[in-house]
Amino acid sequence: MANKLRLREMEDIDIILFKKWLYEDHITRWYPDPLAWIHEIENRHDEFFWIHHFIVTLDQKDIGFCQFYEYKHGGESWHGDVQMEGTYSIDYLIGDKNSADQNNIQFAQWRKDYSTA
């Protein structure tokens, strides 16, 4: 039976788990300012209403976080010569360490099998 990966809208009760993930060693490398992320999540219904926040589940177990938003609202400047209109940004993390380790193993195997180098 295949694993079921799903996104569900983030709820207030998820903030506790999200905060825990932000302080995990495998996350802080990519998300170095946990307080900024916590501020965003706690203010997602007003100041950051334009960002869509989700919890990632695998077989009904919460394993990560995902968000997307229209790039033009983000105030970022990495777009180069990509049109801002119609462009979206996506951020994600696999907070559950066991799931992250398993996915790294699967990705490493995929790279070995499909690498052109």
Kinemage of the C-alpha trace (Angstrom):
@kinemage 1
@onewidth
@group {chain A} dominant
@subgroup {mainchain}
@vectorlist {calphas} color= white
{ca met a 1} P 0.000 0.000 0.000
{ca ala a 2} L 1.354 3.427 -0.984
{ca asn a 3} L 2.005 6.097 1.614
{ca lys a 4} L -0.530 8.925 1.638
{ca leu a 5} L 1.071 12.344 1.712
{ca arg a 6} L -1.389 15.172 2.340
{ca leu a 7} L -1.493 18.861 3.147
{ca arg a 8} L -4.005 20.208 5.625
{ca glu a 9} L -4.558 23.803 6.614
{ca met a 10} L -2.567 24.797 9.673
{ca glu a 11} L -4.611 25.230 12.848
{ca asp a 12} L -3.775 26.996 16.115
{ca ile a 13} L -3.185 23.658 17.827
{ca asp a 14} L -0.346 22.971 15.321
{ca ile a 15} L 1.724 25.933 16.546
{ca ile a 16} L 3.159 23.919 19.450
{ca leu a 17} L 4.514 21.235 17.108
{ca phe a 18} L 5.714 23.836 14.597
{ca lys a 19} L 7.693 25.630 17.331
{ca lys a 20} L 9.280 22.302 18.364
{ca trp a 21} L 10.333 21.606 14.783
{ca leu a 22} L 11.900 25.059 14.382
{ca tyr a 23} L 14.404 24.291 17.149
{ca glu a 24} L 15.440 20.873 15.808
{ca asp a 25} L 19.077 20.753 14.614
{ca his a 26} L 18.145 19.482 11.153
{ca ile a 27} L 15.800 22.490 10.733
{ca thr a 28} L 17.809 25.386 12.196
{ca arg a 29} L 20.344 25.016 9.385
{ca trp a 30} L 17.669 26.144 6.886
{ca tyr a 31} L 15.402 28.179 9.193
{ca pro a 32} L 17.910 30.111 11.318
{ca asp a 33} L 15.450 32.642 12.821
{ca pro a 34} L 12.723 30.653 14.616
{ca leu a 35} L 11.199 33.729 16.245
{ca ala a 36} L 10.456 35.333 12.857
{ca trp a 37} L 8.705 32.161 11.701
{ca ile a 38} L 6.755 31.916 14.958
{ca his a 39} L 5.692 35.563 14.591
{ca glu a 40} L 4.478 34.858 11.066
{ca ile a 41} L 2.482 31.792 12.087
{ca glu a 42} L 0.947 33.487 15.118
{ca asn a 43} L -0.136 36.376 12.861
{ca arg a 44} L -1.217 34.343 9.849
{ca his a 45} L -4.823 35.533 10.045
{ca asp a 46} L -3.992 39.252 9.893
{ca glu a 47} L -0.505 40.571 9.059
{ca phe a 48} L 0.382 37.483 6.991
{ca phe a 49} L -3.083 36.651 5.637
{ca trp a 50} L -1.652 36.368 2.104
{ca ile a 51} L 0.468 33.326 3.023
{ca his a 52} L -1.184 29.898 2.926
{ca his a 53} L 0.148 27.663 5.728
{ca phe a 54} L -0.192 23.879 5.840
{ca ile a 55} L 0.841 20.885 7.911
{ca val a 56} L 2.185 17.952 5.902
{ca thr a 57} L 0.924 14.543 6.947
{ca leu a 58} L 2.150 11.128 5.936
{ca asp a 59} L -0.285 8.315 6.649
{ca gln a 60} L -2.136 10.698 9.010
{ca lys a 61} L 1.031 11.535 10.988
{ca asp a 62} L 2.144 15.176 11.097
{ca ile a 63} L 5.650 15.252 9.627
{ca gly a 64} L 6.217 18.749 8.280
{ca phe a 65} L 5.186 22.221 7.249
{ca cys a 66} L 4.548 23.861 3.894
{ca gln a 67} L 3.516 27.322 2.813
{ca phe a 68} L 3.001 29.173 -0.441
{ca tyr a 69} L 2.288 32.747 -1.403
{ca glu a 70} L 2.237 35.075 -4.351
{ca tyr a 71} L 5.814 36.238 -4.772
{ca lys a 72} L 4.800 39.860 -5.343
{ca his a 73} L 3.526 40.067 -1.740
{ca gly a 74} L 6.709 38.699 -0.142
{ca gly a 75} L 9.014 41.691 -0.522
{ca glu a 76} L 11.806 39.432 -1.767
{ca ser a 77} L 14.274 40.343 -4.503
{ca trp a 78} L 15.632 37.037 -5.826
{ca his a 79} L 13.470 36.945 -8.949
{ca gly a 80} L 16.071 38.174 -11.455
{ca asp a 81} L 14.203 38.556 -14.719
{ca val a 82} L 11.288 36.256 -13.797
{ca gln a 83} L 7.909 37.964 -14.049
{ca met a 84} L 6.527 38.655 -10.587
{ca glu a 85} L 2.903 38.370 -11.696
{ca gly a 86} L 1.828 34.729 -11.505
{ca thr a 87} L 4.974 33.639 -9.628
{ca tyr a 88} L 4.647 31.898 -6.269
{ca ser a 89} L 7.102 31.076 -3.499
{ca ile a 90} L 7.024 27.771 -1.665
{ca asp a 91} L 8.727 26.959 1.640
{ca tyr a 92} L 8.677 23.593 3.353
{ca leu a 93} L 10.356 21.577 6.058
{ca ile a 94} L 10.243 17.994 7.238
{ca gly a 95} L 10.095 18.503 10.986
{ca asp a 96} L 9.782 14.894 12.060
{ca lys a 97} L 13.396 13.703 12.295
{ca asn a 98} L 12.580 10.063 11.488
{ca ser a 99} L 10.688 11.102 8.355
{ca ala a 100} L 13.488 13.473 7.368
{ca asp a 101} L 16.096 10.728 7.736
{ca gln a 102} L 13.985 8.288 5.715
{ca asn a 103} L 13.430 10.844 2.944
{ca asn a 104} L 17.150 11.646 2.822
{ca ile a 105} L 17.897 7.957 2.366
{ca gln a 106} L 15.295 7.706 -0.400
{ca phe a 107} L 16.632 10.851 -2.097
{ca ala a 108} L 20.211 9.586 -1.918
{ca gln a 109} L 19.105 6.321 -3.541
{ca trp a 110} L 17.222 8.246 -6.244
{ca arg a 111} L 20.320 10.360 -6.977
{ca lys a 112} L 22.430 7.194 -7.207
{ca asp a 113} L 19.931 5.547 -9.580
{ca tyr a 114} L 19.274 8.569 -11.815
{ca ser a 115} L 22.437 10.637 -11.695
{ca thr a 116} L 23.895 11.554 -15.084
{ca ala a 117} L 27.347 12.168 -13.640
